[in-house]
């Protein structure tokens, strides 16, 4: 790939629904994460040649939202219900519309191949055009500063728009057979050409881990000559998920955990 001189910052889903205590799927600690990340971008953003920001982007009627499902009485599942293929086959949960049944079956087929035991039903979150979909103000302000100083654009990545599959990774959906959820090779190539790629944002246990894992595993490892970082003080797990487990899995892939101050000193 030649000599690499650029450093890309990849901010995962820094949106109100995750990062504000009033958000529908608030990640404990995310408010402080985003404050630290915003300060880092304002004070040390000149170290980055490129900044990418992903936006979780959903419709209310999505396979991981309550309205997609109902029981025999027409009641939707409560958030954080785990729906299994067995639940579906026994009629405990069914698609709220007959025309959605084939999408549920396709999703369960993919999950079975990937040894994923259940589909988690999340609270409605990051619905396009709502307050929860917006980037947290403090980071938005910091990105504006970086844009003005660098003269370059912030590049936005929209993920999760396909309502028939879960998607944590910015690179691909859980069901990657759809044209809009297949592995994003253009994004991969942009990042792979940098001397370093640094990930931050929410949530460490889900979209951050999944994105870094896709990036490294789908193309045979970390690109030659590149370092991959996660800002440890700018990313938190969903409550109930083990931070250490995510860190250990990512460490095994060659990811370096470093806090934002340490990264600024390193470059």
Protein Blocks (a to p, Z undefined) as FASTA:
>chain_A
ZZafbdcdddehiafklmpckbmkbcehklmmmmmmmmmmmmmmmmpmbdcdddddddfb
dfkbmklpccfkopacdehiacdfklmmnomaccfbfklmmmmmmmmmmmmmnopabdcd
dddehiehiaklpccfklmmmmmmmmmmnopacddddehkamkbccfbfkbcfblmbfkl
gccfklmmmmmmpmbdcdedjdfklmmmmmmmmmmmmnopacehiacdddfklcccdehi
afklmmmmmmmnopacddfklmmmmZZ
